[in-house]
Amino acid sequence: MVGRVQKWRCVWNSIHRLNRRCSKLRMLHEGPDTVEELLDRHLVKSKNINENDELENRRQLTSTRREALSLYRDIIRATRFFMWPDSRGVLWRDVLRDNARTEFEQARFETDPEIVTRLIIGGREALHSAIDKLAEKHKHHIEKDNPSDSHQR
């Protein structure tokens, strides 16, 4: 299943890039496709501040806020799959949600765009890593339960 998701991400990204080349306008709801684009959009390039730069900075702050909220929602959605208890008897879902909330609250008033971008990128990578590991464990668990099915494929 992970392979299919990655395949469709690649297909979606290539279609999205073709559409973007055709149209130079960037819509507000469109997020970055690559890490380089994310860094390029959020890192400060020059020290000259004028009215256009101020508007650009506001747009970047709005974009960063939107991406952070999107990441937080994705984390909350992904934690639904962690339904087993830890050693204390607390569901991993609740532990992960509390940790995510704590980390987002700690970084809430961070103003440096480079640090915010790095936090978002790190959070995305951690989320994808956790989901991939969960999918692999689930796949191994299914193969262990049904050894005859894995040999037929």
C-alpha positions in Angstrom: 0.0 0.0 0.0 2.9 2.4 0.8 4.2 1.8 -2.7 0.9 2.7 -4.2 0.7 5.9 -2.2 4.2 6.9 -3.2 3.4 6.1 -6.8 0.4 8.3 -6.8 2.3 11.1 -5.0 4.9 11.0 -7.8 2.1 11.0 -10.5 0.3 13.9 -8.7 3.5 15.9 -8.3 4.4 15.5 -12.0 0.8 16.5 -13.1 0.9 19.4 -10.7 4.3 20.6 -12.0 3.0 20.5 -15.6 0.0 22.5 -14.6 2.2 25.0 -12.8 4.4 25.5 -15.8 1.3 26.3 -17.9 0.0 28.8 -15.4 2.3 31.3 -13.6 -0.3 32.3 -11.0 0.1 30.5 -7.7 -3.1 29.9 -5.8 -3.2 30.5 -2.0 -4.2 26.9 -1.2 -1.3 25.3 -3.1 1.6 24.2 -0.9 5.2 23.5 -1.9 6.0 20.3 -3.7 9.6 19.8 -2.7 11.8 20.6 0.2 13.8 23.0 -2.0 10.7 24.9 -2.9 9.6 25.1 0.7 13.0 26.4 1.8 13.1 28.8 -1.2 9.7 30.3 -0.3 10.4 30.7 3.4 14.1 31.7 3.7 14.9 35.4 3.7 16.8 36.3 0.6 17.8 40.0 1.1 18.0 42.6 3.8 16.2 45.4 1.9 12.8 45.9 3.3 10.2 47.8 1.3 6.4 47.6 0.9 6.6 44.6 -1.5 8.9 42.7 0.8 6.5 43.3 3.7 3.6 41.9 1.7 5.7 38.9 0.7 6.6 38.3 4.3 3.0 38.4 5.3 2.2 35.9 2.6 5.0 33.6 3.8 3.8 33.8 7.4 0.3 32.8 6.2 1.7 30.0 4.2 3.8 28.7 7.1 0.9 28.9 9.4 -1.2 27.0 6.9 1.5 24.3 6.5 1.9 23.9 10.2 -1.8 23.5 10.8 -1.9 21.0 7.9 1.0 19.0 9.5 -0.8 19.0 12.9 -4.0 17.8 11.3 -2.1 15.0 9.5 -0.5 14.0 12.7 -3.8 13.8 14.5 -5.3 11.7 11.6 -2.3 9.4 11.6 -2.5 8.7 15.3 -5.9 7.0 14.8 -3.9 3.9 13.7 -1.9 3.6 17.0 -4.5 1.8 19.1 -2.4 -0.4 21.4 -1.4 0.6 24.9 2.1 1.3 26.1 3.7 -0.1 29.3 1.6 2.2 31.5 -1.7 1.2 29.8 -2.1 4.5 28.0 -3.0 4.2 24.3 -0.1 5.2 22.0 -2.6 7.4 20.1 -3.1 9.6 23.2 0.6 9.7 23.9 1.5 10.8 20.4 -1.3 13.4 20.3 -0.1 14.9 23.6 3.5 15.0 22.4 2.5 16.6 19.1 0.4 19.2 21.0 3.3 19.9 23.3 5.8 20.4 20.5 3.5 22.6 18.5 2.8 24.7 21.6 6.6 25.1 22.3 7.2 26.3 18.8 4.1 28.5 18.7 5.8 31.8 19.0 8.8 31.0 16.9 9.4 33.9 14.5 12.6 32.9 12.6 11.3 31.6 9.2 14.3 29.3 8.8 13.7 27.5 12.1 9.9 27.3 11.4 10.6 25.7 8.0 13.1 23.2 9.5 10.5 22.3 12.2 7.8 21.7 9.5 10.2 19.7 7.4 11.3 17.6 10.4 7.7 17.0 11.4 6.7 15.9 7.9 9.7 13.5 7.7 8.9 12.1 11.2 5.3 11.6 10.3 6.0 9.8 7.0 8.6 7.7 8.7 6.2 6.6 11.4 3.5 5.8 8.9 5.9 3.8 6.7 7.1 1.8 9.8 3.5 1.2 10.8 2.6 0.0 7.3 5.6 -2.3 7.2 4.7 -3.8 10.7 1.2 -4.2 9.6 2.3 -5.9 6.4 4.6 -8.3 8.3 1.8 -9.0 10.8 -0.6 -10.0 8.0 2.1 -12.1 6.3 2.8 -13.9 9.6 -0.9 -14.6 10.1 -1.5 -15.8 6.5 1.7 -17.4 5.3 -0.1 -19.2 2.4 -1.3 -15.8 0.9 2.2 -14.3 0.7 3.5 -17.2 -1.4 0.7 -17.0 -3.9 1.5 -13.4 -4.9 
